Amino acid sequence: MMSNLKTVIWPKVILFGDSITQFSFQANGWGAELAHKLARKCDVVNRGLSGYNSRWGKILLPRIINTQNSADNNIAAVTVFFGANDSALKGFCVILPPFVCPCPADENPQQHVPLQEYSENLKEITRLLASAGVSADRVIFITPPPLHEAAWEKECILKGCSLNRHNSVAGQYAQACVHAAGQCGSDVLDLWTLMQKDGQDFTAYLSDGLHLSEKGNQFVAQHLWGLLESRVADLPFILPYWGDIDAKSPESSLLCEQ
């Protein structure tokens, strides 16, 4: 009997990006908030990769979304959130303790991606998603957030490096992300602009100058939901509500195809 049963396949929302995405499933994280909102409607899948940039993401994407897997043929939306590492300054390395940076100051770091290449990488990611059956209208780009340089410089000093990012440079990458999204026909959440809108103090949105604080996670969850909700609004509640299950014949409720 088991072999004749149709597997229940949850639709997916895939979160693809760097550490800001990877950390989004921490307590009160923006990814966890989305997963909570979408429980019993679709799976929110975290494919955040700490330290990664758009160049590596573009290369890796075909291994993450596999059209040969039937579960990957039911994707409601994909968020693409790169730029915080791409925008690292060219002459500095970003490393995690206890390691010490081995590179001379004038050597290109692993993470930096030139602005034009970053833009092209985002467009190529959209093309790769389209080839996997995820149309551009189901893709939501997210720009890097603003950078609090004073706080991040303290983190850099602890790692034995000089300040390796500037807020103005992050802004250039944010603008490139917005432009690429427009060219691709995708929506974009411009965190860099929104978090600084009307001269507000954006530092409360950041935990260490670069990554999101609890307030920053709430900000992302709120604004991203505004873009995501329309893409998942028509998804049905998966499997019957418990009160609707026929207690005398649960099989008739649980084994029927929705």
Salt bridges, closest charged atoms under 4 A:
ASP72 OD1 - LYS12 NZ 2.70
GLU117 OE2 - ARG55 NE 2.72
GLU120 OE2 - LYS123 NZ 3.00
GLU124 OE1 - ARG127 NE 2.91
ASP187 OD2 - ARG231 NH2 2.79
ASP208 OD2 - HIS211 ND1 2.81
